[in-house]
Structure formats: C-alpha cells, structure tokens
Amino acid sequence: MSVIEIENLVKKYGDNLAVDNLNLKIEKGRVYGFLGPNGAGKSTTMNIITGYIGATSGTVKIDGRDIFKEPEQAKKCVGYLPEMPPLYQDMTVREYLKFVAELKKIPKCKREKNIEDALNMTKTDQVENRLIRNLSKGYKQRVGIAQALIGMPEVIILDEPTVGLDPKQIIEIRQLIKQLGKKHTVILSSHILSEISEVCDYIYIISRGCLVAAGSEKELVDQMAGKNVLEMEIKGNKDAVTAMMGTVSDVGKYEMTKSDKSDNVNLTIISDRENDVREKIFYACANSRLPILKMDFKHKTLEDLFIELTKDYAAPEKKKRRIGKSKAKKELQEDIDKEVEALNEISHKEENK
C-alpha cells in the first residue's frame, strides 16, 4: 500500500523550474533515499510533501489525504527534520519536546508516553534536562529527529541529516535511521552516495527536478550498468594472444593494442554484466603459457550511475541564475508568509472556541 503518492508535481520559482512533473509512490515500511546533486529539487519536494510550501500544480497524497485539500489531517502522518533543525536553544530537551507535543495537539493523556518514546528511540533521555544550546551537534540532530517522532507518525522525512557531523556522529545517526526504518517509513534526502547506499532500501535519483531512476541499489546497477570491462596486459605477441582467445568461449568482444613494452600486448574484453570472464581468461593464459602482468576488472557502481544520470545537470548562466535565485527567494518567502498566516488563523479560532 502506498503511504505517499505524488502525481504530476510541478513547482516553479519565477522562471526557475525546481520540480518538473514528478511522479512517484512510496510504500510503507521501507527506508527511501532521495539522491541528487545540490539544487536538484530534493528539498523542495520534501517541503511540499510536508505542506511547508505549496506547489504550482500536481497532487500529493499522504495516507490517502491530499496535502493541499486536507493539510491538517495529512500533516499528522508526517514527521519532518529539515536540514537546519528548528530547535529552541534556551529550552531543555524535555521542555522542547513537550512544546512540540502541544503544537502537534497530542492529547494530554498521551503526551508523556510520546515524549518518553521519542527520548528512548533517539537515546536523548540521558540529556533530557540539559539546555539544547549546550549539546553537541550530534545530540542536537538527535533532538531534531526526536521532535519529528512526536505523535509517532507513519512517515519520517529527514533532509540531509548528517550534514556538519563528525565521522562518529554520522555513524550513530545512520544507525538510528536504520532503527527508525523498522517501525516507520523513512525518506532520507542526501547528495552523499555512501549514506544512501548504506541506509536505504530503495533509491530515487532526481536531477533538475525530474525522476531519472528508481530502484534498489542492486536493481539500479544491474539494470543500467551495461557491460563489464576487463583490461589486461599480457606478456606475449599479438598472434599468441589471438590464438589464446580462440580457445575461450563466451567472452564477448575484445580488442588488442600494442603495449609500451615491445613484447607485451594490452587486451580489453567487454562482456555482459552477468558474465565474469576472469577465471576463464586466467586458465586460458596459463595453458598458453602467457604471463598476466595486469588484470583490471571494471563495472559500474552507484557512483558511476549517479554521475552519468546527473551529468546533464547544468546551472544557467550566472546572471540568469542570480535573477532566478532572487525570484525563488521572494516566492519562497511569500509561501512561508501564507503558511504563517494560515497557522495564525487556526490558532485564533482555537482560542475563541
């Protein structure tokens, strides 16, 4: 069952197209990765899913509820950690989580249990009475995740959760994300390949606001990596190497070039992804008494795919980019102002009840 459905989503900031007709579905109970270069539209998409900003067109449904038509109900299904966690530095951790629980309108009878669960899951219970300003960057990030967990929503969205952390803190946050994935649907946005590779079950690669690939890491590599390439340097002449290759079956295409050394040959073999010919070639060379001086096996990784799929991502000319950013900033501020105004109206109505 899809917990999030995005159809034909478009977001424009002036002349800048941040999200371009995006379509995707997110199933329950998995850790998803949004992978793309800086400026690809990842954060914009997340901000739209959480209802923080509006869209130019398209629909976003969370647990069957349209984020634009039923925002209050849809937002209850989502916990969000932005790239810059919205922490109140002069509050203690527990005070802050209590404040968040009140904002999210968690019933009083459930608040304490919610806070305790969030503290325990993020291992911030040992610092719950300390001022947030005195915490390390790693603990502040944990507190940010704890506030996203208040209300125990089905979906947890984390935008660049390890930015600015040291290696030890990065490992700890990644382990925490894996734990969260056992009970929640987690969406992780990052441009760090190792992070997506290690943590995520399913990957969406986004470039210039478009979805360019989707699947598990293995599926993406298997479907799109193409051929294996085996590069070798063999001691022997061209005729001897050609005769040796004639004894080997199913090796695919190959070509030979003369090595820098007069008595050596460079051999390049291109084979299907599932056909690893190294063992065959090794024994064939041994039987033909042709010493292998070098053997380099190459196949595409997630990093290779990422570079290939996003290589067409190019920023506009500097002048146009500055103008676009200015318009984007203005329109983003307008969206934020509208959201604040709407929240104030809701708060005013609550007070008058």
Secondary structure, 3 states (H helix, E strand, C coil): CEEEEEEEEEEEECCEEEEEEEEEEEECCCEEEEECCCCCCHHHHHHHHCCCCCCCEEEEEECCEECCCCHHHHHCCEEEECCCCCCCCCCEHHHHHHHHHHHCCCCHHHHHHHHHHHHHHHCCHHHCCCEHHHCCHHHHHHHHHHHHHCCCCCEEEEECCCCCCCHHHHHHHHHHHHHHCCCCEEEEEECCHHHHHHHCCEEEEEECCEEEEEECHHHHHHHHCCCEEEEEEEECCHHHHHHHHCCCCCCCEEEEEECCCCCEEEEEEEECCCCCCHHHHHHHHHHCCCCEEEEEEECCCHHHHHHHHHCCCCCCCHHHHHHHHHHHHHHHHHHHHHHHHHHHHHHHHHHHC
